[in-house]
């Protein structure tokens, strides 16, 4: 039984189609990445999974059921807006959230204190949420999502606002969830984190699915990339028939080869005109696949980095 099963789902806001005939299956026990530029439909899709928005057409089953209040107690959901109560004290708010998920007060308090300690926030338990920095609020929101040990965890931009130490901690928690057979779905603009963590990748562009599969499946058939160091004038590479594009970083270049190109032939041509110090082939990164897919689809690659804030329907 899949953790999430979306069948031919569409969602419109007035004349704007946020999600268009989307079908997606998230296997149980995997880490699934939701990717896409701003306004692509990621947040809208996650909100429909949680039944915050109702789809205009199609069906969604979560853990084998239609969404219901009892089912929500088996799910941990971290929304992009975080949904914290700024006028409550941190520990009391976490105990309240735990109670909403069915935990007795004593158990909820124990778990909340343990999580605050793990995140280095134990001294902030008596402070008001409004006194916390954005990064601290992000951590508290993550704790609230995890208190009841959910079977399915749905995270909307979970790495936003985290420093490197706490980002690594959240990453470790996600991997621990996977080891324990839980399912994790998260949206992100951070391609390196998705590449490290995800078993499966889903990408949405202008409301439609454009990529779906394991990382190896997503990479299959993509352009090869050559990491090259050389001495000499390499401007001719931009015009080479086997070269799609060249990213020059000063100390080295990344050369994307056209489908069907023969790397050894390119190396021979380079050796005739340059002093080649290094020539190494690698698979394209998820970042490169994302940027190429967005460009090919006529989208804005600025949505790949920078702000993670999406408009309604994003």
Secondary structure, DSSP 8 states (H G I E B T S, - for coil): --SEEEEEEEEEETTEEEEEEEEEEE-TT-EEEEE--TTSSHHHHHHHHTTSS--SEEEEEETTB---HHHHTTEEEE-TT----TTSBHHHHHHHHHHHTT--HHHHHHHHHHHHHHTT-GGGTTSBGGGS-HHHHHHHHHHHHHTT--SEEEEESTTTT--HHHHHHHHHHHHHHHHTT-EEEEE-S-HHHHHHH-SEEEEEETTEEEEEEEHHHHHTT---EEEEEEES--GGGGG-TTEEEEEE-SS-EEEEE-TT--HHHHHHHHHHHSEEEEEEEE---HHHHHHHHHHHTT--GGGGSS-----TT-
